[in-house]
Amino acid sequence: MSDTRPDRADAEGAGGSAADPVVPPGSVPSQGTDAAAAGPGVLPHPAGSSVASRFAIRLRRGVRRLRVLLSSIARSWRRSLQFRTVVATMLLTSVSFVAVGGFLSNQIASALYDERFDQFSAEARSALTSTKAVFRDSSATDRDTTNRLVLDSVNALVGSRTNAPRQAMLVPITNGEGLFIPVTVSQDGATAGMLPEDLQQAVTSGQDVYWAPITIPVTENGEPDAPGLAFGTQVQLPPERSPYALYVYYDLSSMQATLDSIHGVLWLVGVILLIVIGGVTWYVTRSVVLPVGHAASVSEKLASGQLQERMEVTGEDEVARLGASFNRMAASLQDQITQLAQLSQMQQRFVSDVSHELRTPLTTVRMAAEVLHDARDEFNPVNKRSAEILFDQVERFQALLADLLEISRFDAGAAVLEAESVDMVQLVHHALDGARPLAERLGTELSVVTGETRCIVDADARRIDRILRNLIVNALEHGEGRPVDIHIACNPEAVAVAVRDHGIGMTPLEASRVFDRFWRADPARARTTGGSGLGLSIATEDARLHGAWLEAWGRPGEGACFRLTVPRHEGAVLTSSPLALPPVAAHARAGSAGGAGHESGHEAGHGSGHEDHGNQGITTRESSATQ
């Protein structure tokens, strides 16, 4: 038997693979009208533009809902380990099921087709060969006898097997002129149009039995066309021995139904397995994720200060051991933090108590030192110098004691902000008045660089004044006699004051530690003013109470700059400062400063006006460069 298809596997895929029924070309799904799509009782809108507008609105709503859904899924994917694990497991399981199901379906379809093909091929070859011999040995000489022979032969080829009914068809090969049987003869009215062209050409040109897969049209109950298998050979009818094509074809609908049932079972089993695997994954991950989430919640509570929080521990598995270890760690941290807090409280109480207890004897010593200091001219030089040193050190001791008391109030949380509307320009000049004696003694020029006449801010005047005095005194102490500039600028959100000196400067590392308590960049360097080492630390705490920024900048040999930025309204949050760090004008001046030419460079850089407030060594310069 010859095969009209070039490859047996191709034939099996086209005809025997009943898993994918053939859909006739040109068949398309039926589409309802617009009125039917609108639903019963809804009339189409007369204006096409309105319909388009409603469609566009619905489309935008659908896109918006899709975006919300996708963003929700993406957020769950990022934030939920359980969701990510379940979804990944179900996706991988689905891919695996599709791959395995496709392989099983292909194997089952191939097995069914191969078994039926061998059976049908043998039956068709035998039946066609027998019928061909009947036509060849027939002695019919008239039309009626030939017609009766054809009908009997075609009816004999028809089989009513339930698994694959067989039909027969006799088709004239010539145009039908002068033939006894000029038309197609078949039991069920089928025509040659359903036969493939290659099969018809093979039967026309050869004498062997040929086969090909076909599609049998089905017009009843709207069912899809059925797959089939056709076999054909050329026969000659008496008496003229005219050539005809005799075909038998098998309806494989039952095989397709069997394969569809198998597919349905596979899909049902796959969906059930997918749901079961998803449920098992959800349960397993939940047993792991819940303790982890609980541990994260407890950790957040511990971080917020709720040191008594612990994890619930049940069982003896790895998660239970993790919870027990976590609880032991939390208990250890609680004990250590409690001990440190108690130690800190004891230290704060000790500092506060000692500071208070020292005030009374210190007052007595100070009074005695003042008496000796006032009478120092009557002493010999050695005693006179001793009286002066005693007076200076008692003053330093008193300042240190006052700073310790203030620090203890900050540590105890007893510091309270008493904000009111104050003028930052006036506070700067008040702080300069307090620092003028030291500036005169050191020979340092103090300059106020600003274009503002008033800068009103809600602040505690006493604490702001203390910050400014600490910054100015620090600049005088480390300025090495060079001029010190105080820049003032404001905007609707904040007021900034920058104190810029041109002395020894400091490195970025030193600038990051300059606000630490008792920290000194060079411990071997003697203090000029005999400060306590707590001034900048107290200034930091005062700035923190205001919600302000206190920042430091420095370069070795170029000086240093401290900038205070205060929000104009109490409770406001700072986002930027009106002044650069260091201020541009002062930084430009520093490049031209040096030795005797320093003051002349300053005048050239800022000399847009000079106003004397009557304070020796303190000048005010207007500068638009700082705004």
C-alpha positions, 0 to 999 in steps of 0.5 A: 500500500502506498502513502500519499503523504511524504512522511508517516509521522506527518500523517499521524499528526494531521489525521490520527492526532484526534486531540486537535480536531481540524477546523475547516478553513474560513470558519469563524466564531459567530458575532452578535450585533451591537444591539444584541450585545447591549442586552435586552431592553437597551436601545442603541444610542443615536449618537456614535460619538456618545457611544465612543465616549462611553466606551472610552470611559469604560476602557479607562476605568478598566485600565485603571482597575487593572493598574490597581490590581497589578500594583496590588499584586506587585506590592504583595509579591515584594512584601509577602514571602508566603504569597511569593512562595505560593505563586511561584510554586503554582506557576512551576507546577502549572508549567510542569503539568502542561509539559507532562500532560502534553507528553501524555496526551501525545503518547495516548493519541499516537497509541490510539491512532497507530492501533486503529490505523493498522486495523483500518488499513488492513480492512480497507486494503482487503475490501478495496481489493475484493471490490476491485476484483468484483468489478474486474470479473463482472460480466455486466453489459448494460446500464441497469446491471452496472448501476445495480452492481455499483450500488451493491458494492458500495453498500457492501463496503459500508460498515456500522462498527460503533468505534469507527463507522465506515462509508464508501464512495465511487467517483468518476475520474473522467468528465462523465461523458459516455459513462454509465455512472457519471456522478458520485455514488455514496451511501450518506451523500458525501461528495469528493470535495472533502477528499484531499487533492493529493489523495485524488491525484494519487488514485487517478495516476496509480493502481495501488491503494492510497490513504490520507487523513480527512475532515468529515463535515458534520451539519447536525446539532452544530457539532464540529467537523469530525476527523477521518481516515480515507483509503482509495484505489482506482477501479474499472467498471464494465462494460467499457472499463472506464476508470473510477476512484473507489474510496472508503473512509472511517469516521474517527469521532469516537476516537476523538470523543475518547481522547477528549474525555481523557483530556478532560480527566487530565485537566480536572486532575491537573486543576485539583492537583494544582489547588491541593499543591497550592493549599499545601504550600500555603499551609507549609509556608504559613507555619514558617512565615507566621513565626518569622512575622511574629519575630519581626513584630516583636523586634519592632516593639523591642526597638520602640522600647517595649523590652518586655515583649517575647515570642510565643514558643510552641513545640520543639522544632527548629522554629520553636528553638529559634523563638526560644533563642530569640526570647533569651536574646531579648531577655539578655538585651533587656537586662543589659539595657536596664543595667545601662539605664540604671547606671546612666541614671545613677551617673546623672543623679551623681553629677546633679547631686555633686553639682548641687552640693558643690555650689555652697562651698564654691560660693564661699571659696569664690567670695574668699577669692574675690577678697584676695583678688581685690587686695592683690596689690598689697601682696608681694608678686608671688602672692599677687599672682597666686590670688589672680590664678585662684580667682580665674580658676574659681571662675572657671570652676563655677562655669564648669559647675553651671555647665554640668548642671545644665547637662544634667537637666538635658540628660534628665529630660527636664529642659523646657523650651520657652519660645517667644518672638525674638529678633535674631539680629538683636540676639547676635548683637547682644552676644557680640556685646558679651564677647567684646572684652575677649575680642579686645583682649585678643585683638580680634575684629568682629564683623556682622555680615548681613543684609537683614535689619530684622529676622523674627523667629519663635525661639527661646532667647536665653538658649539662642543667646547661649548658643551664639555666645558659645560659637563666638567664643569658640571662634575667638579662641581658635581664630588666632587673632584673625577677624571673625565674621558673623553672617545672618540671613533669613527666608520665609521658613528659616533664619541662619547665623554662621560664625566664620573664623580664619584660624587653625581650622579643623579636618572633616573628622574633627568637625564630626566630633566637635560637638562631643562632650569634653572633646578637644582636637589637640589635647596638648593645646592650652585653652585661652578662655579656660572653658569647660569643654561642654559649651558646644555640647550644650549648644547642640542640645539647645538647638535640638530643643528648637528643632534647629540645625547646628553644623560645623565645617572646617579646613586645616589652615583655612579656619572653621565655620559653625552654622545655626539654622532655626525654623521661623515657626515653632514645630516647623521642620527644616528642609534647607538653610538660607546660608551656605556652609561656609557662606560664599562671601566669607569663603571668598574672603578667606582666599585673600586673607593673610597676615597684614593684608587680611583686613584689606581683603575683607574690606574689598570683598564686603565693603558695600557699606559700613555702619558703626554701632558704637561697639569697639571692634564690632562692625556691621557690613551689608552683603548681598552675596550671603542672601 
